[in-house]
Amino acid sequence: MFASGDQDNFATGTVKERADHASDGTSSVHDEPHPATLPRDSGVAESERVATVTTPTADVSVRLAWPDDSAAIAAVQVRAWRERYAGVLPTDVLAELPVEQFHEAWLSSITKPKEARQRVLVALARATVCGFAATAPSSDQDASPATDGEVAEFVVDPDQRRLGHGSRLLHAVVDTMRSDKFNRGTWWLNATDDGLRTFLTDQGWDTDGAHRELDLHGDGAVVVKQVRLHTGLT
């Protein structure tokens, strides 16, 4: 069983994380289950919710995920994680990532939301899922879930990068969090992911001094260091 984190998590399991928050100087360690996806439904009609995400062109768009998207989301997730964790996790582990389990987790999250303001978005090229993101109220101990939202997942298919899907998806994520009345957005990313950090800082995100470590196996064998970025939404 794998451990899982917010942005860089596996479909099931627990995450052991040590988070040091600059805002209050405190540090905490806790074991907590994290679902792979955190999409939720506000109860608003689908046509109204989709309209708040993006205005699609003839070929590309971003919208809230539908149940039928869950298999494609899982496939993109597996391809991206095999690239992301190459050199971190053993090759045989990456080869056996449980795509069906991921599929079931996404489907359950999309169809059985547990609370409002937790959502999944998909970036599309016509009808093909090229990326996805999940937003939710922040679960950080130094944050307010009423006013702070977090990007729990953000993945673009490795075969679909540099085609604008990441930028469109990011803009939709920010618009969605604004529509959900969050005042601040947060995002945990791997400390070594310079490409994603540059992408975000170019869009106005910045580090806030918080950092944590994710224990991917739960036994200390593979630990990933992460830093937190944030941006204002008002």
Buried (B, 14 or more C-beta within 10 A) or exposed (E): EBBBBBBBBBBBBBBBBBBBBEEEEEEEEEEEEBBBBBBBBBEBEEEEBBEBBBEBEEEBBBBBBEEEBBBBBBBBBBBBBBEBBEEBBEEEBBEEBBBEBBBBBBBBBBEEBEEEBBBBBBBBBEEEBBBBBBBBBBBBEBBEBEBBBBBBBBBBBEEBBEBBBBBBBBBBBBBBBBBBEBBBBBBBBBBEBEEBBEBBEEEEBEBBEBBBBBBBBBEEEBBBEBBBBBBEBE
